[in-house]
Amino acid sequence: MIKSNIKAVSLACLMVAAGAPAWAGTFQQTSTGVTIAPDNGAAKEIRLQVMADNIVHVVKVDQAGKELTPSLMTIAKPCACTFDVKKSGDSVSLSTKKLVATVSLKDGRVQFADKGGAVFLKQDAEDMQPVSVGGKPYFAVKQGFNYGTKDAFYGTGQHQNNQMNLNGEDVDLLQHNMDIAIPLVVSDKNYGILWDNNGITRFGDARPYGPIGRDLKLTDAAGKEGALTARYYIGGKLALERREDKINYQYLKDVAEFWPKELKPLKELKDVKVVWEGKLASDKPGVHKMKLYSSDYATLTVDGKQVMDVWRQGWNPWYHNFEVNFGANKPVDFKLEWKPEGGMIYVAHNNPLPKAERHSLQFSSEIAEGLNYYVIRGTSIDNVIGGYRVLTGTQPLMPKWAYGFWQSRQRYETQEQLLDTVKTYRQNGWPLDNIVQDWFYWPENGWGSHDWDPKRFPDPKGMVDQVHKMNARIMLSVWGKFYENTDNYQELKAKGHMWTKNVEDGALDWVGPGYKNSHYSPYTQEARDIYYRQMKTKLVDLGFDAWWLDNTEPDVLSNTRLEDFKKLIGPTVYGPGEITFNSYSLLQTQALYDGLKRDQPNKRQFILSRSGFAGVQRNYVATWSGDTVGRWNNLYDQISAGVSSSMSGVPNWTHDIGGYAQETRFQSGELGSAQENRGIGGVEIKPEDLKEWRELNLRWWQFGAFTPLFRSHGEVVKREIQNIAPEGSPMRDSMVWYLKLRYRLMPYIYATASSTYFNEGSIMRGLVMDFPTDPGSKDVKDEFLFGHAFLVAPVSEYGARVRKVYLPKGAQWYDYHTGERLQGGRTVTAAAPETRMPLFVKAGSIVPMGPVTQYVDEKPDAPVTLKVYTGANGQFSFYEDDGVSEDYQRGKYSRIPLSWDEKKGTLTIGQRAGDGYEGMIAKRTFRVHFVKPGVSSSETFDAADKEVTYEGKPVTVKL
């Protein structure tokens, strides 16, 4: 029953009319919550809506009755939940079964507490500054909570700065090739905020970073204030020295505008080096946050210490965070060396925030109609993520084959190359489930035509059929990009669904002579329907199994100044491009998913997207980390990137094993294609570089075998096992060993994947998700849990043969390779020979394993080995279904509970649940192996202590 408080509101109004002292503000209960009009504060009206017993929607606007544009990310409606609204002093509270939201009638501040009164979220800051965009009024908004907190924060999408616990960190939520913005933050204290804004958003410091000269005092190498010394070398000789008050070659226009006119344009020069040197100082002592935005080679030294040695491919710069501790007006030595080959560089800075604000949960957006967010209270981090999915859409279960191995490269230039790859894997007995056809299968001048180049792909339908005959699947790359000359561009343009400014500006892409192009706008149903219809006959009807939607940021024109780029991605039906800056991937994947759902209503789809946004998971979407590079620091960055993606509610994530792009020193042998018109290879690789390249790939492969999706991809250097690892080498043996281990673990992996649909689960997990009360688990950013059983510790340092591994407190851990059982709550030094990655299993785990297969369902009736890691009680839910249909959503699956009782020494294989499915193995053989200390798991794959026949009824197996 919804209780009312209208009498209190009426009495307040009467007191005001009589001239008596009034309660601050007024409020009105609604059918879904409460509306408040505070006396003061940035917002004139505040609306709370109950979305679930543990979720409240907060809207703050500048005028009474103002309605916000319907959300793109959320699809949930307010619930029919019981709640209570009442006034107490100068505040009004809304209570549900699980939380209490309180709003000040004086100034509109909000706070959230548990039913027992313990406050978990308290507003400390608010701002709504008017801005005008496209001649219409909007606001730049900020809302800050829990100033001075020690709570740990996770999420915000996928980023490339090895950030895990975000307390004290700054994160830009701005879609980019390698960066995915999802405005969700979850806390180790089991609460979260989903920030409902489609524009550029910041977590942490709301102030945009600026060039170093904005806030810092610069001194050149000669001691003169006001600038740094910049020296430009060409061919090893000093060509120019000048003073510069900023390092700002961030975008192509910046290079054109600021590059010294005394020198030839950068693109015409070779063997260039630029060195900036001098001192930095600040009158604001403390830790200053700074960023190096760069591509090509860059080496940064601060106060005599090298803090960065990085490389990125020239066309894909991005940020590298660093910090400098300044004393008041005490200069710090600064030196930056850059070796450009057409790349970009920029150094950004912000003054310190007050300590309390620095350690807070704070969101801000540059454009909004009002403040708009959801507060989620959970019983665990998984439960909070479950609340996010309640709001934005369920994570459907991906097809089973998607959890097998994918072979890809940039790119198979002919259908023969692709088919030969599948044949090679089958001939060698290397498991493979998916082969990927990347871009440019179309005629050179036909991007967006969806036509096939008949010379290179004479029979695309036959190609698909041949892949299927070899029991593999095939994925195809499709973009939202169209050349102006294509019929598809012209049709979309005629309907008003093309962004035409890029074409009008005459911008050319990198293919051949360059072609005028742009992207379509997916922000209307008509546009999405046209997009899918154009694909259907030429692509969908050929029988492809999965879809790769590339460039979904979208990167309409790379390295364009932000103010110019916003004009290229608009307008939309919602207004200028900045309003929907981050949301393209959500609508683009929806276009394909909705069409496929209509045509293939009971088929599980699979869409791989380079970008993502809140809600993207509901479209059968997995994401990947974009065009990373083959560098050790980039491998390191992928660990936290993948975990953060999972903790942002998107559990199916992958990465380019080996990094997408490579330095020329790593390019050898028969090279594949490059993405753009630039020279590749041409120099014989040095033995020491070849050794490093192979080790890097092997370490990345070991990591990839334990990420949600196991996928090898990259440009120039071919990535197939036979091309990258010499026959008979330890490298090849190790790659094949991990590949086969992945398939042995498929029963465990697929059951773990099922929890993403049934149980709010995630596959790749931060340690804090399972050990939230262990302080040592909160900041670990180079390890993760693979499901609940495995602790994975990738090696991301060249030449390392040991590494430090933190074992979470509250469990014992088996070394997978030696069988040693170790107590948690400490850091150990784990052996890491080149062919093995440190791997641990939690005591009490039950890990189902199968045989090595060539594809996931080759042997559905094979015995399943249950590895029981003794030492603690444990349980696992063994899950099976048909792997390809959506029948699982209607109960057609098999779920078998497994429970290990340490004290009794018994494993119980419980009563089968679910309605079964077509092809289900009703009578199954389980082989049970009780793993004890000293028993290597990597050497006992086929060991078994007991064997039982299971037919759906409970069976008990005694140790």
Stockholm file with secondary structure:
# STOCKHOLM 1.0

chainA/1-959         MIKSNIKAVSLACLMVAAGAPAWAGTFQQTSTGVTIAPDNGAAKEIRLQVMADNIVHVVKVDQAGKELTPSLMTIAKPCACTFDVKKSGDSVSLSTKKLVATVSLKDGRVQFADKGGAVFLKQDAEDMQPVSVGGKPYFAVKQGFNYGTKDAFYGTGQHQNNQMNLNGEDVDLLQHNMDIAIPLVVSDKNYGILWDNNGITRFGDARPYGPIGRDLKLTDAAGKEGALTARYYIGGKLALERREDKINYQYLKDVAEFWPKELKPLKELKDVKVVWEGKLASDKPGVHKMKLYSSDYATLTVDGKQVMDVWRQGWNPWYHNFEVNFGANKPVDFKLEWKPEGGMIYVAHNNPLPKAERHSLQFSSEIAEGLNYYVIRGTSIDNVIGGYRVLTGTQPLMPKWAYGFWQSRQRYETQEQLLDTVKTYRQNGWPLDNIVQDWFYWPENGWGSHDWDPKRFPDPKGMVDQVHKMNARIMLSVWGKFYENTDNYQELKAKGHMWTKNVEDGALDWVGPGYKNSHYSPYTQEARDIYYRQMKTKLVDLGFDAWWLDNTEPDVLSNTRLEDFKKLIGPTVYGPGEITFNSYSLLQTQALYDGLKRDQPNKRQFILSRSGFAGVQRNYVATWSGDTVGRWNNLYDQISAGVSSSMSGVPNWTHDIGGYAQETRFQSGELGSAQENRGIGGVEIKPEDLKEWRELNLRWWQFGAFTPLFRSHGEVVKREIQNIAPEGSPMRDSMVWYLKLRYRLMPYIYATASSTYFNEGSIMRGLVMDFPTDPGSKDVKDEFLFGHAFLVAPVSEYGARVRKVYLPKGAQWYDYHTGERLQGGRTVTAAAPETRMPLFVKAGSIVPMGPVTQYVDEKPDAPVTLKVYTGANGQFSFYEDDGVSEDYQRGKYSRIPLSWDEKKGTLTIGQRAGDGYEGMIAKRTFRVHFVKPGVSSSETFDAADKEVTYEGKPVTVKL
#=GR chainA/1-959 SS CCCCCHHHHHHHHHHHHTTCCCCSSEEEECSSEEEEECSSSSCSEEEEEEEETTEEEEEEESSTTCCCCCCSSCCCCCCCCCCEEEEETTEEEEECSSCEEEEETTTCCEEEECTTSCEEEEEEEEEEEEEEETTEEEEEEEEEESTTCCCCEEEEEECSSCCCSCTTCCEEECCBTTBEEEEEEEETTSEEEEECCCSCEEESCCSCCEEHHHHSEEEETTSCBTSEEEEEEETTEEEEEEEESCCEECSHHHHHHHSCTTSCCGGGCCSEEEEEEEEEEBSSCEEEEEEEEECEEEEEEETTEEEEEEEECTTCCEEEEEEEEECBTCCEEEEEEEECSSCCEEEEEECCCCHHHHSSEEEEEEEESSEEEEEEECSSHHHHHHHHHHHHCCCCCCCGGGGSEEECCBCCCSHHHHHHHHHHHHHHTCCCCEEEECSCCSCTTCTTTCCCCTTTCSCHHHHHHHHHHTTCEEEEEECSEEETTSHHHHHHHHTTCBCCHHHHTTCBCSSTTCCBEEEBCCCSHHHHHHHHHHHHTTTGGGTCSEEEECCCSCCSSTTCCHHHHHHHTCCBTTBSGGGGTTCHHHHHHHHHHHHHHHHSTTBCCCEEESCCCTTGGGGTEEEECCSCBSSHHHHHHHHHHHHHHHTTTCCCEECCBTCSBCCGGGCCSSCCCCSSSCCCCCSCCCHHHHHHHHHHHHHHHHHHTTSSSEEECCBSSCCSHHHHSCTTCHHHHHHHHHHHHHHHTHHHHHHHHHHHHHSSCCSEECHHHHCTTCGGGTTCCSCEEETTTEEECCCCSTTCSEEEEEECTTSEEEETTTCCEEESSEEEEEECCTTCCCEEEETTCEEEECCCCSSTTSCTTSCEEEEEECSSCEEEEEEECCSSBSGGGGTCSEEEEEEEETTTTEEEECCCBSCCCTTCCSSEEEEEEEECTTCCSTTCTTCCSEEEEESSSCEEEEC
#=GC SS_cons         CCCCCHHHHHHHHHHHHTTCCCCSSEEEECSSEEEEECSSSSCSEEEEEEEETTEEEEEEESSTTCCCCCCSSCCCCCCCCCCEEEEETTEEEEECSSCEEEEETTTCCEEEECTTSCEEEEEEEEEEEEEEETTEEEEEEEEEESTTCCCCEEEEEECSSCCCSCTTCCEEECCBTTBEEEEEEEETTSEEEEECCCSCEEESCCSCCEEHHHHSEEEETTSCBTSEEEEEEETTEEEEEEEESCCEECSHHHHHHHSCTTSCCGGGCCSEEEEEEEEEEBSSCEEEEEEEEECEEEEEEETTEEEEEEEECTTCCEEEEEEEEECBTCCEEEEEEEECSSCCEEEEEECCCCHHHHSSEEEEEEEESSEEEEEEECSSHHHHHHHHHHHHCCCCCCCGGGGSEEECCBCCCSHHHHHHHHHHHHHHTCCCCEEEECSCCSCTTCTTTCCCCTTTCSCHHHHHHHHHHTTCEEEEEECSEEETTSHHHHHHHHTTCBCCHHHHTTCBCSSTTCCBEEEBCCCSHHHHHHHHHHHHTTTGGGTCSEEEECCCSCCSSTTCCHHHHHHHTCCBTTBSGGGGTTCHHHHHHHHHHHHHHHHSTTBCCCEEESCCCTTGGGGTEEEECCSCBSSHHHHHHHHHHHHHHHTTTCCCEECCBTCSBCCGGGCCSSCCCCSSSCCCCCSCCCHHHHHHHHHHHHHHHHHHTTSSSEEECCBSSCCSHHHHSCTTCHHHHHHHHHHHHHHHTHHHHHHHHHHHHHSSCCSEECHHHHCTTCGGGTTCCSCEEETTTEEECCCCSTTCSEEEEEECTTSEEEETTTCCEEESSEEEEEECCTTCCCEEEETTCEEEECCCCSSTTSCTTSCEEEEEECSSCEEEEEEECCSSBSGGGGTCSEEEEEEEETTTTEEEECCCBSCCCTTCCSSEEEEEEEECTTCCSTTCTTCCSEEEEESSSCEEEEC
//
